Amino acid sequence: MFYRAAMLTTPESCVDSPGPMCAADVARGVTRMLLRHELTAIAEVPLDGGRRADLMALDQRGQLVIVEIKVSRADLLGDAKWQDYLAHCDRFYWAVPAGFDAAPIDGAAFLPERTGLIVADRYDAAIVREARTEPLAAHVRKRCTLAFARRAARRLIAVHDPEAVQGF
């Protein structure tokens, strides 16, 4: 069901640390899994309405996927904004680190009939529950896809010429 993803930069403080995984670790594992399934992902994607998706991915058919990463129970239970993301994607997934108690995500408040679940470590991830596809309206898909493409292009330009994108 997935398609192609770009690699994320993970802070050195997270990679190979003996302690609990941080969100960047989970993002790295999820991004690798998305890549194998032909999704192209970028991190920290601003959305209309002032929200920011942890990961957004685009597949070869133009479907948009949002992945919301949770590494603490308090963050998961305290997140009152996540349903706003549903208006910006065809599929929505929760991603948690291996060993995380994901039982709340099976509760009605987290829409398990609509949302998927991914379990990740620093190196890989697996889909535990597939997300249901809810196709976006054509005009919303176009707006979100163009914003995604422009953001990805600016980030690539910044790698090669950081001064060119200052102020954007």
Buried (B, 14 or more C-beta within 10 A) or exposed (E): BBBBBBEBEBEEEBBEEEEEBBBBBBBBBBBBBBBEBBBBBBBEBEBEEEBEBBBBBBBEEEBBBBBBBBBEBEEBEEEEEBBBBBBBBBBBBBBBBBEBEBEEBEEEEBBBEBBBBBBBBBEBBEBBBBBBEEEBEEEBBEBBBEBBEEBBEEBEEBEEEEEEBEEE
